[in-house]
Amino acid sequence: MAAENAAEHVAEHAPTAGEYILHHLTFWQNQKPANVVDFSVVNIDTVFYAALLGLIACFFMWNAARKATSGVPGRFQAAVEVLVEMVESQAKGIVHNATSRKFISPLALTVFVWIFLMNAMDLLPVDLLPFIWGKIAAAQGHDPEHAFMRVVPTADLSMTMGLSVGVLLVCLYYNAKIKGIGGWAHELVTAPFGTSKNPVFAVILGILNFAMQIIEFIAKTVSHGMRLFGNMYAGELIFLLIALMGGAWSVSATGIGLAIGHIIAGTAWAIFHILIITLQAFVFMMLALVYLGQAHDAH
């Protein structure tokens, strides 16, 4: 009887599936957004984990470079060398300017490692860090139900769009550097439709060309960030749905099947997700290289 009463008490006070998912998909913010787009709002958890993982990535790469030897490399050095060679070979095939590659290749390597680590946060148990954060909030006298914590920075649209805008800015820099301000300005009004000797048609084509160039820059930037965000957000949501299977079993007397399904589905999705987080980091890096390569090519 006591066990049944305890189970009923847990069921009454446990959040619904919708409340559970909403809590896990809410950011720790400096303030509530006033509108759909509010640039005064900062997702503190995204900034914290992104900065922390960036420092970890820099430390490991620096440590690998510091301990590199010309003899037989260790496992870690060999792995880093394979990664560096892979990125360098991809950069050589896309960006043909050797001088530019001195900056672009390390940039691509940084992007890949950083995004991979941010994506890999999705492999942590979904309730682990939010639970710890809730306990810290309770110890500080705050309501743990309002202690929000999201640990996957790339599941935040503001983060992925910030990365893609960063790539855009580097592309604009190389457009101006490689082609010259005048040459790039000429390209903006003459590609892709060309121009005309007739002044009227030349103006019309110039406006159309410029509009198409701006649309291309915007489309590439938005799709670049949205692709990474969409995949990581979907992966995070699937982990939450799998976690709900375990939660449903804990309050169900006949839910042993849900417990088994929770373990099998969670393990299978985590293994498959290793491929996803690696692939998404690679795709983002490759698209960055492609866009930077296009910035070096004249129409």
C-alpha positions as CSV (number, residue, x, y, z in Angstrom):
1,M,0.0,0.0,0.0
2,A,2.8,2.4,0.9
3,A,4.5,1.7,-2.5
4,E,1.2,2.4,-4.3
5,N,0.8,5.6,-2.4
6,A,4.3,6.7,-3.2
7,A,3.8,5.9,-6.9
8,E,0.6,7.9,-7.0
9,H,2.3,10.8,-5.3
10,V,5.1,10.8,-7.9
11,A,2.6,10.5,-10.7
12,E,0.6,13.5,-9.4
13,H,3.7,15.7,-9.0
14,A,5.6,14.6,-12.0
15,P,5.6,17.0,-15.0
16,T,3.6,16.0,-18.1
17,A,5.4,15.0,-21.2
18,G,4.8,18.5,-22.7
19,E,6.1,20.2,-19.6
20,Y,9.1,18.0,-19.4
21,I,10.1,18.7,-23.0
22,L,9.3,22.4,-22.7
23,H,11.6,22.6,-19.6
24,H,14.5,21.0,-21.4
25,L,14.1,23.2,-24.5
26,T,14.0,26.5,-22.5
27,F,17.3,28.4,-22.4
28,W,18.9,30.1,-19.3
29,Q,18.5,33.7,-20.4
30,N,19.4,37.1,-19.0
31,Q,15.8,38.2,-19.7
32,K,12.7,37.1,-21.4
33,P,12.5,38.0,-25.1
34,A,10.1,40.8,-25.8
35,N,9.6,39.7,-29.4
36,V,10.3,36.8,-31.7
37,V,13.6,38.5,-32.5
38,D,15.2,40.3,-29.6
39,F,18.9,40.9,-29.8
40,S,19.1,42.1,-26.2
41,V,18.5,38.5,-25.0
42,V,21.5,36.3,-24.3
43,N,21.3,32.6,-23.9
44,I,23.8,32.2,-21.1
45,D,24.0,28.4,-21.2
46,T,24.8,28.5,-25.0
47,V,27.6,31.1,-24.5
48,F,29.0,29.2,-21.5
49,Y,29.2,25.8,-23.1
50,A,30.4,27.1,-26.4
51,A,33.2,29.1,-24.8
52,L,34.1,26.1,-22.5
53,L,34.3,23.7,-25.4
54,G,36.2,26.1,-27.5
55,L,38.8,26.4,-24.7
56,I,38.9,22.6,-24.4
57,A,39.4,22.2,-28.2
58,C,42.2,24.8,-28.2
59,F,43.9,23.1,-25.2
60,F,43.9,19.7,-26.8
61,M,45.2,21.0,-30.1
62,W,47.9,23.0,-28.4
63,N,48.9,20.0,-26.3
64,A,49.1,17.9,-29.4
65,A,51.3,20.4,-31.2
66,R,53.5,20.9,-28.1
67,K,54.1,17.1,-27.7
68,A,54.5,16.4,-31.4
69,T,57.6,14.4,-32.3
70,S,59.3,13.5,-35.5
71,G,59.5,9.8,-34.5
72,V,56.8,7.3,-34.2
73,P,53.7,9.3,-33.0
74,G,51.4,8.2,-30.2
75,R,47.8,7.5,-30.7
76,F,46.6,11.0,-29.9
77,Q,49.3,12.7,-32.1
78,A,48.5,10.2,-34.9
79,A,44.8,11.0,-34.7
80,V,45.4,14.8,-34.7
81,E,47.8,14.4,-37.7
82,V,45.2,12.4,-39.7
83,L,42.6,15.1,-38.9
84,V,44.9,18.0,-39.9
85,E,45.9,16.2,-43.1
86,M,42.2,15.6,-44.0
87,V,41.3,19.2,-43.5
88,E,44.4,20.4,-45.4
89,S,43.7,18.1,-48.3
90,Q,40.1,19.4,-48.5
91,A,41.3,23.0,-48.4
92,K,43.8,22.4,-51.2
93,G,41.1,21.0,-53.4
94,I,38.8,23.9,-52.9
95,V,40.9,27.0,-52.1
96,H,43.7,27.2,-54.7
97,N,45.4,30.3,-53.2
98,A,48.3,29.0,-51.1
99,T,48.6,32.3,-49.2
100,S,44.9,32.2,-48.2
101,R,45.1,28.6,-47.1
102,K,47.6,29.6,-44.4
103,F,44.6,31.1,-42.6
104,I,41.7,29.1,-44.1
105,S,43.0,25.7,-43.3
106,P,43.5,26.3,-39.5
107,L,40.1,28.1,-39.5
108,A,38.4,25.0,-41.1
109,L,40.2,22.8,-38.6
110,T,39.0,24.9,-35.7
111,V,35.4,25.0,-37.0
112,F,35.3,21.2,-37.4
113,V,36.7,20.4,-33.9
114,W,34.7,23.1,-32.2
115,I,31.4,22.1,-33.8
116,F,32.1,18.4,-33.2
117,L,32.6,19.0,-29.5
118,M,29.4,21.2,-29.2
119,N,27.5,18.5,-31.1
120,A,28.9,15.8,-28.8
121,M,27.2,17.4,-25.8
122,D,24.0,15.7,-27.1
123,L,25.5,12.3,-26.1
124,L,25.3,13.2,-22.4
125,P,22.2,12.0,-20.5
126,V,19.5,14.6,-21.1
127,D,18.7,15.0,-17.4
128,L,22.3,14.9,-16.0
129,L,23.4,18.5,-16.2
130,P,19.9,20.1,-15.9
131,F,19.4,18.0,-12.7
132,I,22.7,19.2,-11.3
133,W,21.9,22.7,-12.2
134,G,18.5,22.4,-10.5
135,K,20.1,21.1,-7.3
136,I,22.5,24.1,-7.4
137,A,19.6,26.5,-7.9
138,A,17.7,24.9,-5.0
139,A,20.7,25.2,-2.7
140,Q,20.8,28.9,-3.6
141,G,17.1,29.3,-2.6
142,H,15.7,29.4,-6.1
143,D,12.9,27.4,-7.6
144,P,14.5,24.4,-9.4
145,E,11.5,24.3,-11.8
146,H,12.7,27.6,-13.2
147,A,16.4,26.6,-13.4
148,F,16.7,26.1,-17.1
149,M,19.8,24.6,-18.7
150,R,20.4,23.6,-22.4
151,V,23.8,22.0,-22.9
152,V,24.0,21.6,-26.8
153,P,25.1,25.0,-28.2
154,T,24.5,23.9,-31.8
155,A,20.8,23.2,-31.0
156,D,20.5,27.0,-30.5
157,L,19.6,28.9,-33.7
158,S,21.4,32.0,-32.5
159,M,24.7,30.0,-32.2
160,T,24.5,28.3,-35.6
161,M,23.5,31.5,-37.3
162,G,26.3,33.3,-35.5
163,L,28.7,30.7,-36.9
164,S,27.3,31.1,-40.4
165,V,27.5,34.9,-40.2
166,G,31.1,34.6,-39.2
167,V,31.8,32.5,-42.3
168,L,29.9,35.2,-44.3
169,L,32.1,38.0,-43.0
170,V,35.3,36.0,-43.8
171,C,33.9,35.5,-47.3
172,L,33.2,39.2,-47.8
173,Y,36.8,39.9,-46.6
174,Y,38.3,37.6,-49.2
175,N,36.0,38.9,-51.9
176,A,37.4,42.3,-51.3
177,K,41.0,41.2,-50.7
178,I,41.4,38.8,-53.7
179,K,39.3,40.8,-56.3
180,G,39.9,44.3,-55.0
181,I,37.1,46.6,-54.0
182,G,36.6,47.8,-57.6
183,G,36.7,44.3,-59.1
184,W,34.3,42.9,-56.5
185,A,31.9,45.9,-57.0
186,H,32.0,45.2,-60.8
187,E,31.2,41.6,-60.2
188,L,28.3,42.5,-58.0
189,V,26.6,44.3,-60.8
190,T,27.6,42.1,-63.8
191,A,27.1,38.6,-62.5
192,P,25.3,36.3,-63.1
193,F,23.3,37.9,-66.0
194,G,26.1,40.0,-67.5
195,T,25.6,43.5,-68.7
196,S,24.7,45.4,-71.8
197,K,26.1,48.2,-74.0
198,N,22.7,49.9,-73.8
199,P,22.8,52.2,-70.8
200,V,19.2,51.5,-69.8
201,F,19.5,47.8,-70.0
202,A,22.9,48.0,-68.3
203,V,21.2,49.8,-65.3
204,I,18.4,47.2,-65.2
205,L,20.8,44.3,-65.4
206,G,23.0,45.9,-62.8
207,I,20.1,46.1,-60.3
208,L,19.0,42.5,-61.1
209,N,22.6,41.2,-60.7
210,F,23.1,43.1,-57.4
211,A,19.8,41.8,-56.1
212,M,20.7,38.2,-57.1
213,Q,24.1,38.5,-55.4
214,I,22.6,39.7,-52.2
215,I,20.0,37.0,-52.3
216,E,22.7,34.4,-52.8
217,F,24.7,35.7,-49.8
218,I,21.6,35.6,-47.6
219,A,20.5,32.2,-48.8
220,K,23.9,30.6,-48.3
221,T,24.2,32.1,-44.8
222,V,20.7,31.2,-43.6
223,S,20.9,27.6,-45.0
224,H,24.4,27.2,-43.6
225,G,23.2,27.9,-40.1
226,M,19.8,26.4,-40.3
227,R,21.1,23.0,-41.6
228,L,23.3,22.5,-38.5
229,F,20.6,23.8,-36.1
230,G,17.8,21.6,-37.6
231,N,19.8,18.4,-37.4
232,M,21.0,19.0,-33.8
233,Y,17.6,20.2,-32.6
234,A,15.9,17.1,-34.0
235,G,18.5,14.9,-32.4
236,E,18.0,16.6,-29.0
237,L,14.3,16.2,-29.3
238,I,14.5,12.5,-30.1
239,F,16.7,12.0,-27.0
240,L,14.0,13.7,-24.9
241,L,11.3,11.5,-26.4
242,I,13.4,8.4,-25.6
243,A,13.9,9.7,-22.1
244,L,10.1,9.9,-21.7
245,M,9.9,6.2,-22.3
246,G,11.9,5.6,-19.2
247,G,9.9,8.1,-17.3
248,A,6.7,6.4,-18.3
249,W,8.0,3.1,-17.1
250,S,8.9,4.5,-13.7
251,V,5.2,5.2,-12.9
252,S,3.7,2.3,-14.7
253,A,3.2,-1.2,-13.1
254,T,3.1,-2.9,-16.5
255,G,5.6,-0.8,-18.3
256,I,8.6,-3.2,-18.3
257,G,8.4,-3.1,-22.1
258,L,8.9,0.7,-22.0
259,A,12.1,0.2,-19.9
260,I,13.5,-2.3,-22.4
261,G,12.5,-0.1,-25.3
262,H,14.1,2.9,-23.5
263,I,17.5,1.2,-23.2
264,I,17.5,-0.3,-26.7
265,A,16.3,2.9,-28.4
266,G,18.6,5.1,-26.4
267,T,21.6,3.0,-27.1
268,A,20.8,2.7,-30.8
269,W,20.2,6.4,-31.3
270,A,23.3,7.3,-29.3
271,I,25.5,5.1,-31.5
272,F,23.8,6.4,-34.7
273,H,24.1,10.0,-33.4
274,I,27.9,9.7,-33.2
275,L,27.8,9.6,-37.0
276,I,25.4,12.5,-37.1
277,I,27.4,14.8,-34.9
278,T,30.6,14.0,-36.9
279,L,28.9,14.4,-40.3
280,Q,27.3,17.7,-39.3
281,A,30.6,19.1,-38.2
282,F,32.2,18.0,-41.5
283,V,29.4,19.3,-43.6
284,F,29.5,22.8,-41.9
285,M,33.3,22.8,-42.4
286,M,33.1,21.8,-46.1
287,L,30.4,24.4,-46.9
288,A,32.6,27.0,-45.2
289,L,35.5,25.9,-47.4
290,V,33.3,26.0,-50.5
291,Y,32.0,29.5,-49.8
292,L,35.5,30.7,-49.1
293,G,36.7,29.1,-52.4
294,Q,33.9,30.8,-54.3
295,A,35.1,34.1,-52.8
296,H,38.4,33.5,-54.6
297,D,36.8,32.7,-57.9
298,A,35.7,35.4,-60.4
299,H,32.5,35.0,-62.4
